[in-house]
């Protein structure tokens, strides 16, 4: 059994699950190619939006996550691993859909 799926389903039946997304903005000189680097807490943070989950998708096997599909005005970091992910995810999803 998938206890995490069960828990999410139970929670969302009671009320929507909400998240607030904040972006921390880099200053000149902040490393943008190392996801493990911590920037100082003083860096500006802006509220980017609110995500509200109201149901669990039943056909989630066909969903694809690609961190490089970005909204206009949002740029990816210089992280080489981030830039390599779409190719790896494409191979993974192709194999998943073939089975």
C-alpha positions as CSV (number, residue, x, y, z in Angstrom):
1,X,0.0,0.0,0.0
2,X,1.1,3.5,-0.7
3,X,0.6,5.2,2.7
4,X,1.6,8.7,1.4
5,X,-1.0,8.6,-1.3
6,X,-3.6,7.4,1.2
7,X,-2.6,10.2,3.6
8,X,-2.9,12.9,0.9
9,X,-6.3,11.5,-0.2
10,X,-7.5,11.6,3.4
11,X,-6.3,15.2,4.0
12,X,-7.6,16.6,0.7
13,X,-11.1,15.1,1.4
14,X,-11.2,17.2,4.6
15,X,-9.9,20.4,3.1
16,X,-7.7,21.7,0.3
17,X,-4.0,21.3,1.0
18,X,-2.2,24.7,0.5
19,X,1.4,25.8,0.0
20,X,2.8,29.2,-0.4
21,X,5.7,29.5,-2.8
22,X,8.5,31.9,-1.9
23,X,11.4,32.8,-4.2
24,X,14.8,33.9,-2.7
25,X,16.5,36.4,-5.0
26,X,20.2,36.1,-5.7
27,X,22.6,39.0,-5.2
28,X,25.6,39.6,-7.4
29,X,28.2,37.0,-6.6
30,X,25.8,34.5,-5.1
31,X,26.5,31.0,-6.6
32,X,23.7,29.9,-8.9
33,X,25.4,26.7,-10.1
34,X,25.5,24.9,-6.7
35,X,22.1,23.8,-5.2
36,X,23.8,23.0,-1.9
37,X,25.1,26.6,-1.4
38,X,23.2,28.5,1.2
39,X,22.6,32.2,0.6
40,X,22.4,34.6,3.6
41,X,19.0,34.9,5.2
42,X,19.0,38.6,4.4
43,X,18.4,37.9,0.7
44,X,15.1,39.3,-0.6
45,X,12.3,36.8,-0.6
46,X,9.1,37.4,-2.6
47,X,5.9,35.5,-2.5
48,X,5.4,34.0,-5.9
49,X,2.0,32.4,-5.4
50,X,-0.2,29.9,-3.6
51,X,-0.7,26.3,-4.6
52,X,-4.0,24.6,-3.6
53,X,-4.5,20.9,-4.0
54,X,-8.2,20.0,-4.1
55,X,-8.0,16.4,-5.4
56,X,-5.5,13.6,-6.3
57,X,-5.1,13.0,-10.0
58,X,-6.2,9.5,-10.8
59,X,-4.1,9.2,-14.0
60,X,-0.9,10.5,-12.5
61,X,1.3,8.0,-14.5
62,X,0.9,10.2,-17.5
63,X,2.0,13.4,-15.7
64,X,5.5,14.6,-16.5
65,X,7.6,16.8,-14.2
66,X,10.3,18.9,-16.1
67,X,12.0,21.6,-13.9
68,X,13.1,23.4,-17.1
69,X,9.6,24.2,-18.3
70,X,9.6,27.8,-17.0
71,X,7.1,30.7,-17.0
72,X,8.1,33.8,-18.8
73,X,10.3,35.9,-16.6
74,X,11.7,33.0,-14.7
75,X,15.2,31.8,-15.6
76,X,16.9,28.6,-14.6
77,X,20.0,28.6,-12.4
78,X,23.4,27.7,-13.8
79,X,23.3,24.3,-12.1
80,X,24.5,21.7,-14.7
81,X,22.5,18.9,-13.1
82,X,19.3,20.9,-13.5
83,X,20.0,21.5,-17.2
84,X,20.6,17.8,-17.7
85,X,17.4,16.6,-16.1
86,X,15.0,17.1,-19.1
87,X,17.0,14.6,-21.2
88,X,17.0,12.1,-18.4
89,X,13.3,12.6,-17.6
90,X,12.5,12.2,-21.3
91,X,14.2,8.7,-21.4
92,X,12.4,7.8,-18.1
93,X,9.0,8.8,-19.3
94,X,9.4,7.1,-22.7
95,X,10.3,3.8,-20.9
96,X,7.4,4.3,-18.5
97,X,4.9,4.8,-21.3
98,X,6.1,1.8,-23.3
99,X,5.4,-0.6,-20.4
